[in-house]
Amino acid sequence: MEILYFNELESTQTYLQTYLIEEVKNKKLTLPFTVMAKKQTKGIGSRDNSWEGGEGNLFFSIAISIDDLPDDLPLSSASIYFSYIMKKVLSEYAEDIWVKWPNDLYKNKDKIGGTITKKIDNILLCGMGINLQKNSNSFEALNLNVEPMVLLKKYLFTLENYPSWKHIFSQYRIEFGRTKEFFAHVDGDYKSLDKAILSEDGSLIIDNKRVYNIR
């Protein structure tokens, strides 16, 4: 998978969405494709929050044709899918890494990263920010002695096998109980996930209402 590398970008996700998607549409660029930045100054997080950080942390976005993704992947659960694959890669370097529903990467009780996905036509954009070596955005860092590019290449190698949603979900559901200790923003409200029920498509049942994890 080709990687376009920058010393600094406002946002890998914005750059990919603004500049490169047109190149794909004009058939000047083939998918999948990755944009990585050494430093990100105005990254996009959930609910219009930002995700910034300096050198030593990991910032990247991938553009993938939906046709290349597993047939059984619910697009509303793409953030879980991409996050859990990263969790497996990070677990080679650190213990107690897990995915909090719907898109956050945690080490024990501390958030260390997150994922955001967006569909444009037949293309899925996945952006990820992880505090590898430095705390940022008031979140903790893993303090790993690993270069971001090394980690990204390992992640892309793992991702290119495109494991099925069924395979990823069967592992994710085992650790879902940890999510129940937290809260989540649901339709503008901050709701406890203590009694949330995880569905096969990655959505939750909260107060008899189905909540999809589009991030």
Secondary structure, 3 states (H helix, E strand, C coil): CEEEEEEEECCHHHHHHHHHHHHHHCCCCCCCEEEEEEEECCCECHHHCECCECCCCEEEEEEEEHHHCCCCCCHHHHHHHHHHHHHHHHCCCCCCEEEECCCEEEECCEEEEEEEEEEECCEEEEEEEECCCCCECCECCCCCCCCHHHHHHHHHHHHCCCCCHHHHHHHHHHHHHHHHHCEEEECCEEEECCCCEECCCCCEEECCEEECCCC
